[in-house]
Amino acid sequence: MTTSDLVGLRIKTVRRQRGLSQAQLAHPELSDSYVSLIESGKRTPTPAVLELLANKLDCSLSYLINGVTAEQMEDIELALGYARLALENGEVTEARTRFAELLGNSNLAGLTALRQEAEFGLALALEAAGDLDQAIALMLRLREEGLPTERNIEVAVALCRAYRESEQLSEAVEVGEQLLSGTARQPWTDLLVELGATLLAAYYERGDMLRARQFAAELLNAADALGTPRSIVAANWNASITARVTGHNDEAIAFAERALAVQMEHGQPRNTARMRFAYTRTRLRTGSLDAATAREMLLASIKEYEQTSTSTIDMAMVYNELACAEYMMQDLDQAAEHAVAARDLLPKYGHVLGADANLLLGRIYGAAGRVEEGRAHTAGVKEWLDPLPNSRRSASTWYATAETMEQLGDTDGAVGAYQRALACAGL
């Protein structure tokens, strides 16, 4: 049935419930023939006529338009607000439950915009929980519906990111480039810069370093032209990572410092905590921060994360980085404890961070002289990487695993890992 058919049917149903004829409903403002045409779906009433009929029928306008009462609409909007708040606060499990319950409400079926918002919220909660396959499937279904422009870009940002997180880098690039390439693209906005920043991450993780450097410069120019905090943070954050992975360490630190400064002045606490952690990690990995200072900063990040209810994957990242700093300091017991904490926070959906944690554990136990335990943890890298498609990052992790296995005396395992690294690199 069309929208006009449904509206007409609701008017007819309520009119009969009120014991009114078409002529009684129409008099004196409308003709009974016009009411008949509306009820049969042959005429679409104007907003003014709909409001008039709602008053005459003593029912809510929202019921005639959407099939829900004003009270039901209020309940739906309230439930959606609570679900959004849970997601924003990093309460991923609660957000996932609330969005799923909301989508089970039959009254939501006719409310297209609210249903799409609830489905997108559920997809974001699934992504935050690490269930990337379900999140991607839900976002793909949403994109098939012909979303409004802004919502379409928001979904594209999340889809590009989810593809990247699941190591499906070609798909991530395709999603980003579809909206950003071509002369028909609209002028840069905050959302488009965020999409560009997500695409940039896919470029450097795929190994397209020349393209990444060029595109980073384009994004920085766009953000400077816009002059908005949101665009400046997104562009500089990812430009920093691009500079670091291409060996331009001074640039990496400068971009990270600018992103953090703007984020601290204008951003939300949760994103500020994530940015502060990213800055610490950048300095540690570029050698501009000693391990002891990094450890103190990372411990502070954990407290900040706990206060802002960040996602489990974000928390796993900071624990794994803390373990790296402690390993560098030869505090092996603490390093092992925090690497295990990082790995245990991750869902079992295949995540490269789980491989990183296991690899670090292999090195820690090897350094402690517990070679058999080190071999077991290093061999555990396989179960984390096997579900993931071949990629530059997987190749790098397999290569590091092979080196570690060789150091631990596992020659056969090292040969297999070197072969997997070559396969991931397309060789």
N, C-alpha and C positions, 0 to 999 in steps of 0.2 A: 504494500500500500504506500502511496505517496504521502508527503507531509500534509497536503491539503485533505486527502482522504481521512487521515487520522484525526486532524483537527475537526473536520466535519462530523466524524463519528462521535467524538467526545461531546461536541455541542448537542448532537441529537440525543445521546445517552442521558446527559444531565437534564436536558429539557423534559424528557419523558419522566425522569425521576421527580421532577418538580411539578409534574402534571400540567404542563403548558402545551398549547398548540403552537404551530409555527407562526400563526397570525398573532397570538398573544405575545410571543417572544419578540416579534418584529415591531409591533405597534409601540409608539407612533413614529420612531426614527427610521425604520427600515420597512421594506415590503416583505410579505410572506413568501413571495416567489424568490426573492434574493436569499432569504434564510434557507429555503429549500435547496437552492443551488450550492450554498455553502455546505450544508449537511451532506449533500451527495458528492462533495469533492470537486464540483465543476467550477467553483469560484474560490479564490484565495482571499480571505478577508484582510483588510488593512489592519495595522496595529490599533488604530482608533476604534474600528469596528469590533475587533477582538476584545478590547478593554470594555467596550459598551456591553457586549454579550456576557462577559464574565460578571459584570455588575448586575445585569438583569437575572442571571442564573445563580447569583450568590455563590460563586466559586472563584478559585484563584486563577489569575491569568496564566500562571506557570502550569496549572493543570491542563488548560486548553491547549497550550503550546507544546508542552513536553510530556504530558500524561502523569505528572506528579503534582502533589499538593504543595502549597507554600511550606508547610511543616516538613514534608519529606525532602524538599529542596534544601531547607535549612540544615536538616540532619546530614545530608550528603556533603554539603559544603563544610560543615563542622568536622566530619570524619576525614575529609580530604585535607583540611588544615592540620589536624593532629598527625596524619601520616606524613605530610610534608615536613612538619616540625621534627618528627622523629628522625627522618632522613637527614635533615640539615644538622642535627645534633650528633650524627654518627651512630644513632641507635638502630643499627641495620636490621637486626632480627625483628624488632618491634615494627619498624617501617614496612618491612616485607609482609608481615602479618596483617597490618592495617590496610595496606593497598590491596592485598589479596581478598580480604573480607569485603572491602568496598566494591571490588569488581564482581563479587558474588551477589551484590544487591541488584535485583531485577529492575528497580526504578532507574538505575543508571543507564540502561540500554538505550533509551531515547535521548539521552543528554550527551551528544557527541563530543563536545569540547571537554566536558568534565570526565567522561570515560577515557578519552585520549590522555588527559592529564594523569589520571589514575594509572593507566597502563604504562605511561612513561615513567612515573614514579616507581612502579613495581620493577621496571627494567633497570632503573638506577640502583634500586635496593639489591636486586639480583647481582648486578655488577659489583657493588661494594662488598657483597658476601662472597665474591669469587666465582659465582655460578655464571660464567661468561657465555656459555652456549645458550642457556635459556634467555639471558639478557639480550643477546644478539638476535635470537629468533623473534622475540617480542618487538624489538625496535624495527626489524625488517617488516613485520606485519603492519606496524604503525605507518611506516613510510609508504606503503602501498595504498593508503587511504587518501592521499593527496592533502597533506597537512597544510595549515596556514604557513606563510613564509617564515615567521620567527620560530614557530614550533618545529618546522622542518629543519632549520639550521641547528636548533638545540638537539634534536634527535641525531642529526648527522655528526655533531661534536661527540656525543656519547657513543655512537656506533663506531666512529673512527677510533676512539679511545679503546673501546672494548675489543675491537679487532686487533689493535696493536698489543693490548695486554695479553691476548690469547695467541700472540705470535703470527697472526694472519696478516702479515704486513702488506701484501699486495692488495688485499681487500680494503685495508685501512687507507692506503694511498688512493685507491679508486673512489672511495666515498668522499674523501676530502677534495680531490681534484674535480669531481663532478660539479660541486657547487662553486669552487673557486676559480676554475679555468673558463676561458671564453670571454668574448667581448660583452656578452649580455650580463655579466656579473654586476650586481649593484655596487655602489661605493662601499668602502670599508666601514664596518661597524664593530662594536665590541664583540658581538657574537661571531662575526666573520674572522676577526683576529684570533679569537679563541679556537675556532675551527682550524685556522692556519697554523696556530701553535701546536695543535694536536697532530696535524698533518706533518709538520716539521719533525716532530718526534718519530713519526713513522719513517720518514726519510733517513734520519741518522741511524735508527735501529736496523733499517734494511741495508745500510752500508752506502747509501747514496750521498756521500759526503760533500761532493761538489755542489749538488743540487741543494743540500741542506744549508751550506754556507750562503749560497745565493739567496735562497728563500728566507733565511734568517734576516738578512739585510733588508729584504723587501718588507718583512713583517715589522721590523724595528722602525722603518720609515713610516709605515702606515700607522703604527701606534703613536709615534711622535706627532704625526699630523692630527690624529684624533685628540691626543692630549688627555685621554681619560685614564684614571687609575687602573681600571679593569684591563684595558688593552695594553697598557705599559707593563703591568705585571706579567700578563700572559706571554707577550713577545720577549721580554727580557729573561724570564725564567727559562724558556726553551732555547733562546739564543745562548744562554750560559751553558746549557748542557751540550749544545752543538759545538761551541768553542772548546769545551773540555775534551770531548771525544775526538776532536780534530787536532788536539795538541796546542791550542791557543789558551794557555792557562791564565794569563793575565786578563785577557778579555773575559774569560769565564767568570773570574772573581768579580770583575767590574760589573758585568751584567747581573750577576746574582745579588750584589750589594744594592744595585738600583732597584731590582724587583723587591727585595726585602724591605728597603726603606719606604717605598710607596705602599706596599702591603701593610706594614705596621701602622702607617698613618691613616689608611682608608679602609683596610680590609676587615673581615670577620675574624674572630679569635681562632677558629678552627683552621682556616686557610693560612693565617699568620703563623700558627704552629707548624704547619706543613712546610711553609716557606723557610722558616728558621732552620728546620731540619735539613732541607735541601741545601741551604747555604753552608751549614756545617759539613755536610757530606762533600760538597764541592771543594771546600778548602782542605779537607782531609785527603781527598783523592788527588788533588793537585800538589800536595806536599807543602802547602802554605800554612798548615796548622799541625802542631805536634799532637801525637796520639793522646797524651794525658789531658791536654786542654779539650780535645775533641770528645773524650770520654765524659768530662764534666758537662759539656754542652749537650751531649746526647742524653745523659741522665736527666738534665733539665727538660729536654724535649719530651721524654717519657712522661714526666709529671704534667707538662703542658698538654700533652695528648690526652691523658686521663681526665683532665679538667674539661676538655672540649669534646669528649666522647667521640674520638676519631674512629675510623673504620679499622677492622682487624688487620687488613692488608697494610694500611699505613703504619699500624703499630708493629707489625712484623718487620717492615722495612727498617724502622729505627732500632729495633732489637738486633737485627742482623748487622747493621752498621756499628752498633755499640760492640758487638762481638768482634768485629774486624779491628776496632781500635784497641780492644783488650788483647787480641792476638798479637798485634804489633808491639804491645807493651810486655808481652810474654806472661800476662796474667791468664794462664790457660784455663784454670778452673772456672773463673768468671766468664771467659770467652765461650767456653762450652755451654755453660748454663744459659747464656743469652742467645746463642745460636739455636739451641733446642727450643727455647721460648719462641723464637721467630718462626721456626718450622712448624711448631704445634699450633700456632695461630692461623696457619693457612688452611684453606679448604682443600680437599683431595680432588681437585679438578684439573690438576696439571698446571703448575705455576713455576716459572723459571726462578722465582725467589726461593722456592723450596729446594731447588737444585743448588742454588747458591749457598743456602744454609747447610745442606748436607756436605757440600764440597769443603766449606769452611770447617765443619766438624772433623772431616777427614784430616785436614791439615793440623788442626789443633791436637787431635789424639796422636797423630804422627810425631808432632813436636814434643809431646809428653812421653814419647817412647811406648805408647800403647798402640802398636802397629796393627794388630788384628782388628781392634775397634776402629782404627782409622780406615782400614781397607773396607770394612763393612759399611761405614757411613759414605765413603766415596762411591762404592758400588750402588748405594741407594740413590745416587743422582739419576740413574737410569729410569726409575719409576716416575720421577718428576718430569723428565724431559721427553719420554716416549710418547705421551699423549699430544705433544706440541708439534706443529709443522716445522719443517726445516727453515732456519733463519740464520742471519748473521750472529745474533745474540746466542742462539743455541750452539752454533759452531764454536763461538768463543768459550762457552761454558764446557762443551765437550773437550776442547783442546786443553783447558785448564784442568779438567778432570783427568785427562790422559797423563799430563805432567805429574799430577799428584799421585796417581796410581804407580807411575814409574818410580817416583821417589819412595813410595811405600813398598816397592819390590813386587808389585802385581803386574808382571810383564804382559801376560795374556790380556788382562783387563785394559792395560794401557793401549795395546795394539787395537783392540776393539773400539776404544774411545777415540783414538786418532782417526780410525776409519769413519766413525760417526761424524767427527768434526769435518772431515773432507766431504762427506755426503751432504751435510748441512750447507757447506760452502759451494756446493754444486760441482765438486771435483771428483 
